[in-house]
Amino acid sequence: MIRECDPIVMEEVTDPAELAEARAQREQFDRNSAWLQTHASEVYSKHRGKCICIAGEELFVADTAREAVAQATAAHPDDKGRFVHYIPKQKLPRIYAHPRRVVRV
């Protein structure tokens, strides 16, 4: 079965305001990601089976991603660089790969 995909469109963004907003969002995301890296062992060991959201370099934990994001947004409405992640219940080895179809040549 061959699946048709929408064409990929690339555009160059040159609007200074839009670029500044994107930079600010990335900086917030990087700070939140760095916070998680610093506290990962504690966060992962305490919150298995939960969704987490980091905003304002603060942890929010809930049963669903929607709930975690809602908590984070209420506490830090200006943080657009939220980091959302699900922590699996069990610590298992995981393989991350992109599934591909093999085509006969």
FIKOLZA-1660 file (N, C-alpha, C; in steps of 0.1 Angstrom, whole numbers, plus 5000, padded with zeros to 4 digits):
% residues 105
   i   px   py   pz ch aa at
   1 5008 4988 5000  A  M  N
   1 5000 5000 5000  A  M CA
   1 5009 5012 5000  A  M  C
   2 5007 5021 4990  A  I  N
   2 5015 5033 4989  A  I CA
   2 5007 5044 4995  A  I  C
   3 5013 5052 5003  A  R  N
   3 5005 5063 5010  A  R CA
   3 5010 5076 5004  A  R  C
   4 5001 5085 4999  A  E  N
   4 5005 5098 4994  A  E CA
   4 5007 5107 5006  A  E  C
   5 5017 5116 5005  A  C  N
   5 5019 5126 5015  A  C CA
   5 5018 5140 5009  A  C  C
   6 5014 5149 5018  A  D  N
   6 5014 5163 5013  A  D CA
   6 5028 5167 5010  A  D  C
   7 5029 5176 5000  A  P  N
   7 5043 5181 4997  A  P CA
   7 5048 5189 5008  A  P  C
   8 5061 5188 5009  A  I  N
   8 5068 5196 5020  A  I CA
   8 5071 5210 5014  A  I  C
   9 5067 5220 5022  A  V  N
   9 5069 5234 5018  A  V CA
   9 5078 5240 5028  A  V  C
  10 5089 5246 5023  A  M  N
  10 5099 5253 5031  A  M CA
  10 5098 5268 5028  A  M  C
  11 5097 5276 5039  A  E  N
  11 5097 5290 5037  A  E CA
  11 5108 5296 5046  A  E  C
  12 5114 5307 5041  A  E  N
  12 5124 5314 5049  A  E CA
  12 5117 5325 5057  A  E  C
  13 5118 5325 5070  A  V  N
  13 5112 5335 5078  A  V CA
  13 5122 5346 5080  A  V  C
  14 5118 5358 5077  A  T  N
  14 5127 5370 5078  A  T CA
  14 5122 5381 5087  A  T  C
  15 5109 5379 5092  A  D  N
  15 5103 5389 5100  A  D CA
  15 5111 5390 5114  A  D  C
  16 5117 5401 5117  A  P  N
  16 5125 5402 5130  A  P CA
  16 5116 5398 5142  A  P  C
  17 5104 5402 5143  A  A  N
  17 5096 5400 5154  A  A CA
  17 5093 5385 5156  A  A  C
  18 5090 5378 5145  A  E  N
  18 5088 5364 5145  A  E CA
  18 5100 5356 5149  A  E  C
  19 5112 5360 5143  A  L  N
  19 5124 5354 5147  A  L CA
  19 5128 5356 5162  A  L  C
  20 5125 5368 5167  A  A  N
  20 5128 5370 5181  A  A CA
  20 5119 5362 5190  A  A  C
  21 5106 5360 5186  A  E  N
  21 5097 5352 5194  A  E CA
  21 5102 5337 5193  A  E  C
  22 5106 5332 5182  A  A  N
  22 5111 5318 5181  A  A CA
  22 5124 5316 5189  A  A  C
  23 5133 5326 5189  A  R  N
  23 5145 5325 5197  A  R CA
  23 5141 5325 5212  A  R  C
  24 5132 5333 5216  A  A  N
  24 5128 5334 5230  A  A CA
  24 5122 5320 5235  A  A  C
  25 5113 5315 5226  A  Q  N
  25 5107 5302 5229  A  Q CA
  25 5118 5291 5230  A  Q  C
  26 5128 5291 5221  A  R  N
  26 5138 5281 5221  A  R CA
  26 5147 5282 5234  A  R  C
  27 5150 5295 5238  A  E  N
  27 5157 5297 5250  A  E CA
  27 5150 5292 5263  A  E  C
  28 5137 5294 5263  A  Q  N
  28 5129 5289 5274  A  Q CA
  28 5129 5273 5274  A  Q  C
  29 5127 5268 5262  A  F  N
  29 5127 5253 5261  A  F CA
  29 5141 5248 5266  A  F  C
  30 5152 5254 5261  A  D  N
  30 5165 5249 5265  A  D CA
  30 5167 5250 5281  A  D  C
  31 5162 5261 5287  A  R  N
  31 5163 5262 5301  A  R CA
  31 5155 5251 5308  A  R  C
  32 5143 5248 5303  A  N  N
  32 5135 5238 5309  A  N CA
  32 5141 5224 5307  A  N  C
  33 5146 5221 5296  A  S  N
  33 5153 5209 5293  A  S CA
  33 5165 5207 5302  A  S  C
  34 5173 5217 5303  A  A  N
  34 5185 5217 5312  A  A CA
  34 5181 5214 5326  A  A  C
  35 5170 5220 5331  A  W  N
  35 5165 5218 5344  A  W CA
  35 5162 5203 5346  A  W  C
  36 5155 5197 5336  A  L  N
  36 5152 5182 5337  A  L CA
  36 5165 5174 5337  A  L  C
  37 5174 5177 5329  A  Q  N
  37 5187 5170 5329  A  Q CA
  37 5193 5170 5343  A  Q  C
  38 5193 5182 5349  A  T  N
  38 5199 5183 5362  A  T CA
  38 5192 5175 5373  A  T  C
  39 5179 5174 5372  A  H  N
  39 5171 5167 5382  A  H CA
  39 5165 5154 5377  A  H  C
  40 5170 5148 5366  A  A  N
  40 5165 5136 5360  A  A CA
  40 5164 5124 5369  A  A  C
  41 5174 5121 5376  A  S  N
  41 5174 5109 5384  A  S CA
  41 5163 5110 5395  A  S  C
  42 5161 5121 5401  A  E  N
  42 5151 5123 5411  A  E CA
  42 5137 5122 5405  A  E  C
  43 5135 5130 5394  A  V  N
  43 5122 5131 5387  A  V CA
  43 5118 5117 5382  A  V  C
  44 5127 5110 5375  A  Y  N
  44 5123 5097 5369  A  Y CA
  44 5121 5086 5380  A  Y  C
  45 5128 5087 5391  A  S  N
  45 5125 5076 5401  A  S CA
  45 5112 5079 5409  A  S  C
  46 5108 5091 5410  A  K  N
  46 5096 5094 5418  A  K CA
  46 5083 5094 5410  A  K  C
  47 5084 5096 5397  A  H  N
  47 5072 5098 5389  A  H CA
  47 5070 5089 5378  A  H  C
  48 5073 5076 5380  A  R  N
  48 5071 5066 5369  A  R CA
  48 5056 5064 5367  A  R  C
  49 5053 5063 5354  A  G  N
  49 5039 5061 5350  A  G CA
  49 5031 5074 5349  A  G  C
  50 5038 5085 5350  A  K  N
  50 5031 5098 5350  A  K CA
  50 5036 5107 5338  A  K  C
  51 5029 5117 5335  A  C  N
  51 5033 5127 5325  A  C CA
  51 5039 5139 5333  A  C  C
  52 5049 5144 5328  A  I  N
  52 5055 5156 5334  A  I CA
  52 5056 5167 5324  A  I  C
  53 5056 5179 5330  A  C  N
  53 5058 5191 5322  A  C CA
  53 5067 5200 5330  A  C  C
  54 5077 5206 5323  A  I  N
  54 5086 5215 5330  A  I CA
  54 5083 5229 5323  A  I  C
  55 5080 5239 5332  A  A  N
  55 5078 5252 5327  A  A CA
  55 5084 5261 5338  A  A  C
  56 5090 5272 5334  A  G  N
  56 5096 5281 5344  A  G CA
  56 5106 5274 5352  A  G  C
  57 5112 5263 5347  A  E  N
  57 5122 5255 5354  A  E CA
  57 5116 5249 5367  A  E  C
  58 5103 5245 5365  A  E  N
  58 5096 5239 5377  A  E CA
  58 5088 5227 5371  A  E  C
  59 5087 5217 5380  A  L  N
  59 5081 5204 5376  A  L CA
  59 5066 5204 5379  A  L  C
  60 5058 5199 5369  A  F  N
  60 5044 5196 5371  A  F CA
  60 5041 5182 5367  A  F  C
  61 5034 5175 5376  A  V  N
  61 5032 5160 5374  A  V CA
  61 5017 5158 5373  A  V  C
  62 5012 5149 5364  A  A  N
  62 4998 5146 5363  A  A CA
  62 4997 5132 5356  A  A  C
  63 4985 5127 5356  A  D  N
  63 4982 5114 5349  A  D CA
  63 4982 5116 5334  A  D  C
  64 4978 5128 5329  A  T  N
  64 4978 5130 5315  A  T CA
  64 4987 5142 5311  A  T  C
  65 4991 5142 5299  A  A  N
  65 4999 5153 5294  A  A CA
  65 4991 5166 5294  A  A  C
  66 4978 5165 5291  A  R  N
  66 4969 5177 5291  A  R CA
  66 4968 5183 5305  A  R  C
  67 4967 5175 5315  A  E  N
  67 4966 5180 5329  A  E CA
  67 4980 5186 5333  A  E  C
  68 4991 5180 5330  A  A  N
  68 5004 5185 5333  A  A CA
  68 5006 5199 5327  A  A  C
  69 5002 5200 5314  A  V  N
  69 5004 5212 5307  A  V CA
  69 4995 5223 5313  A  V  C
  70 4983 5219 5316  A  A  N
  70 4973 5229 5322  A  A CA
  70 4979 5235 5335  A  A  C
  71 4985 5226 5344  A  Q  N
  71 4991 5231 5356  A  Q CA
  71 5003 5240 5353  A  Q  C
  72 5011 5236 5344  A  A  N
  72 5023 5244 5340  A  A CA
  72 5019 5258 5334  A  A  C
  73 5008 5258 5326  A  T  N
  73 5004 5270 5320  A  T CA
  73 4998 5279 5330  A  T  C
  74 4990 5274 5339  A  A  N
  74 4984 5282 5350  A  A CA
  74 4995 5289 5358  A  A  C
  75 5006 5282 5361  A  A  N
  75 5017 5287 5369  A  A CA
  75 5026 5296 5362  A  A  C
  76 5028 5293 5349  A  H  N
  76 5038 5301 5341  A  H CA
  76 5032 5303 5327  A  H  C
  77 5022 5312 5326  A  P  N
  77 5015 5315 5313  A  P CA
  77 5024 5321 5302  A  P  C
  78 5035 5327 5306  A  D  N
  78 5044 5333 5296  A  D CA
  78 5055 5324 5291  A  D  C
  79 5056 5312 5297  A  D  N
  79 5066 5302 5292  A  D CA
  79 5061 5294 5281  A  D  C
  80 5066 5297 5269  A  K  N
  80 5061 5290 5257  A  K CA
  80 5071 5278 5253  A  K  C
  81 5081 5276 5262  A  G  N
  81 5091 5266 5259  A  G CA
  81 5089 5254 5269  A  G  C
  82 5076 5250 5271  A  R  N
  82 5074 5239 5280  A  R CA
  82 5079 5226 5275  A  R  C
  83 5084 5218 5284  A  F  N
  83 5089 5205 5280  A  F CA
  83 5080 5194 5286  A  F  C
  84 5074 5186 5278  A  V  N
  84 5064 5176 5282  A  V CA
  84 5070 5162 5279  A  V  C
  85 5068 5153 5288  A  H  N
  85 5073 5140 5287  A  H CA
  85 5065 5130 5295  A  H  C
  86 5064 5117 5290  A  Y  N
  86 5058 5106 5298  A  Y CA
  86 5069 5098 5303  A  Y  C
  87 5069 5094 5316  A  I  N
  87 5079 5085 5321  A  I CA
  87 5073 5071 5322  A  I  C
  88 5078 5062 5315  A  P  N
  88 5073 5048 5315  A  P CA
  88 5073 5042 5329  A  P  C
  89 5063 5034 5332  A  K  N
  89 5062 5027 5345  A  K CA
  89 5074 5019 5349  A  K  C
  90 5080 5012 5339  A  Q  N
  90 5091 5004 5342  A  Q CA
  90 5103 5009 5335  A  Q  C
  91 5115 5008 5341  A  K  N
  91 5127 5012 5335  A  K CA
  91 5132 5000 5326  A  K  C
  92 5131 5001 5313  A  L  N
  92 5134 4990 5304  A  L CA
  92 5144 4996 5293  A  L  C
  93 5152 4987 5287  A  P  N
  93 5159 4992 5276  A  P CA
  93 5150 4995 5264  A  P  C
  94 5152 5006 5257  A  R  N
  94 5143 5010 5247  A  R CA
  94 5151 5012 5234  A  R  C
  95 5145 5009 5223  A  I  N
  95 5152 5011 5210  A  I CA
  95 5143 5021 5202  A  I  C
  96 5150 5032 5199  A  Y  N
  96 5143 5042 5191  A  Y CA
  96 5148 5042 5177  A  Y  C
  97 5138 5039 5168  A  A  N
  97 5141 5037 5154  A  A CA
  97 5129 5042 5146  A  A  C
  98 5132 5046 5134  A  H  N
  98 5122 5050 5125  A  H CA
  98 5118 5037 5116  A  H  C
  99 5105 5033 5117  A  P  N
  99 5102 5021 5109  A  P CA
  99 5102 5024 5094  A  P  C
 100 5108 5016 5086  A  R  N
 100 5109 5018 5072  A  R CA
 100 5104 5005 5065  A  R  C
 101 5099 5007 5053  A  R  N
 101 5095 4995 5045  A  R CA
 101 5107 4991 5037  A  R  C
 102 5108 4979 5035  A  V  N
 102 5119 4974 5027  A  V CA
 102 5113 4972 5013  A  V  C
 103 5120 4977 5003  A  V  N
 103 5115 4976 4989  A  V CA
 103 5124 4967 4981  A  V  C
 104 5118 4959 4973  A  R  N
 104 5125 4950 4965  A  R CA
 104 5131 4958 4954  A  R  C
 105 5144 4955 4951  A  V  N
 105 5151 4963 4940  A  V CA
 105 5152 4954 4928  A  V  C
% end
